[in-house]
């Protein structure tokens, strides 16, 4: 098998500001990479009639710039959280259909992704 070497610096900077006892905002900026799996590179798979071919030429997926902004609001014994993510990815890895019933992981180029995430988290009441 061919040797693959890749070096990448993945810095992350984040901050959280407590604006009130029950309310905080937070933000972060980062860079990252995702290495292809060994299965995607060399093994492949067959899942419910779908053949996934290996791709030894697959490179890492790189998040050139990622950021998030969110808030946390404590209400009674629960917490409401909302976060907005923004990611700019190059060499994104995805499964591409190359024939009916046959896919292969490939680097497809640049992707911009914006997505919100909301969550309600209930906390157990602590005895006094």
C-alpha positions as CSV (number, residue, x, y, z in Angstrom):
1,X,0.0,0.0,0.0
2,X,1.2,3.5,-0.7
3,X,2.4,5.6,2.2
4,X,0.2,8.6,3.1
5,X,1.5,11.4,5.3
6,X,-0.3,14.6,6.2
7,X,0.4,17.3,8.7
8,X,-2.1,20.0,9.7
9,X,-2.4,22.5,12.5
10,X,-5.9,22.5,14.1
11,X,-6.2,25.6,16.3
12,X,-9.4,26.5,18.1
13,X,-10.3,29.7,20.0
14,X,-13.5,29.9,22.1
15,X,-15.0,32.3,24.6
16,X,-18.1,32.3,26.8
17,X,-19.6,35.5,28.4
18,X,-22.0,35.2,31.4
19,X,-24.2,38.2,30.8
20,X,-26.7,37.4,33.6
21,X,-27.1,34.6,36.1
22,X,-29.3,32.6,33.7
23,X,-28.0,33.8,30.3
24,X,-24.7,33.4,28.5
25,X,-23.4,33.8,25.0
26,X,-20.5,31.9,23.4
27,X,-18.4,31.9,20.3
28,X,-15.6,29.9,18.7
29,X,-13.4,29.9,15.6
30,X,-11.4,26.9,14.4
31,X,-9.6,25.0,11.7
32,X,-9.7,21.2,11.4
33,X,-9.3,18.2,9.2
34,X,-11.0,14.8,8.9
35,X,-8.9,11.9,7.6
36,X,-10.5,9.3,5.4
37,X,-11.3,6.0,7.0
38,X,-9.3,2.9,6.2
39,X,-12.4,1.3,4.8
40,X,-12.9,4.3,2.4
41,X,-9.3,4.1,1.4
42,X,-8.5,0.4,1.0
43,X,-11.3,-2.0,2.0
44,X,-14.7,-1.0,0.6
45,X,-18.0,-2.6,1.7
46,X,-21.3,-4.2,0.7
47,X,-24.3,-3.0,2.6
48,X,-27.8,-4.2,1.7
49,X,-27.0,-4.6,-2.0
50,X,-25.0,-1.3,-2.2
51,X,-21.4,-1.8,-3.1
52,X,-18.9,0.8,-1.7
53,X,-15.6,0.7,-3.6
54,X,-12.4,1.8,-1.9
55,X,-10.5,4.8,-3.2
56,X,-6.8,4.8,-2.3
57,X,-6.4,8.3,-3.8
58,X,-8.8,9.9,-1.2
59,X,-7.3,12.9,0.6
60,X,-8.3,14.5,3.9
61,X,-11.3,16.8,4.2
62,X,-10.2,20.2,5.5
63,X,-12.3,22.8,7.4
64,X,-10.4,25.9,6.3
65,X,-12.6,28.1,8.6
66,X,-15.2,27.1,11.1
67,X,-17.1,29.2,13.5
68,X,-20.0,29.0,15.9
69,X,-22.1,31.4,17.9
70,X,-24.7,30.5,20.5
71,X,-26.5,31.2,23.7
72,X,-27.4,29.3,26.8
73,X,-30.5,30.2,28.8
74,X,-31.2,28.5,32.2
75,X,-34.9,28.2,32.9
76,X,-35.9,26.5,36.2
77,X,-34.2,23.1,36.2
78,X,-33.5,23.1,32.5
79,X,-31.3,24.8,29.9
80,X,-32.2,26.0,26.4
81,X,-29.2,26.1,24.0
82,X,-29.1,27.4,20.5
83,X,-26.0,27.4,18.2
84,X,-25.3,28.6,14.7
85,X,-22.5,26.9,12.9
86,X,-20.6,28.2,9.8
87,X,-18.0,25.9,8.0
88,X,-16.0,26.3,4.9
89,X,-14.7,22.9,3.8
90,X,-12.3,22.0,1.0
91,X,-11.9,18.5,-0.4
92,X,-15.1,17.4,1.2
93,X,-15.5,13.7,1.3
94,X,-18.8,12.2,0.1
95,X,-20.1,9.0,-1.4
96,X,-20.6,9.4,-5.2
97,X,-22.7,7.0,-7.3
98,X,-20.5,5.7,-10.1
99,X,-22.9,3.0,-11.4
100,X,-26.4,1.8,-10.3
101,X,-25.9,0.2,-6.8
102,X,-22.2,1.2,-6.7
103,X,-20.7,4.1,-4.8
104,X,-17.2,5.4,-4.0
105,X,-16.0,8.0,-1.5
106,X,-14.5,11.0,-3.3
107,X,-13.1,14.4,-2.6
108,X,-15.7,16.7,-4.2
109,X,-14.3,20.2,-3.8
110,X,-15.4,23.1,-1.7
111,X,-18.6,23.3,0.5
112,X,-20.0,26.0,2.6
113,X,-22.3,24.9,5.4
114,X,-24.5,27.0,7.7
115,X,-26.8,25.2,10.2
116,X,-28.6,25.9,13.4
117,X,-28.8,23.6,16.3
118,X,-31.2,23.9,19.2
119,X,-31.4,21.7,22.3
120,X,-33.4,21.6,25.6
121,X,-31.5,19.9,28.4
122,X,-33.3,19.0,31.6
123,X,-31.3,18.9,34.7
124,X,-32.2,16.9,37.8
125,X,-33.0,19.0,40.8
126,X,-30.4,18.8,43.5
127,X,-31.6,18.2,47.0
128,X,-31.2,21.1,49.5
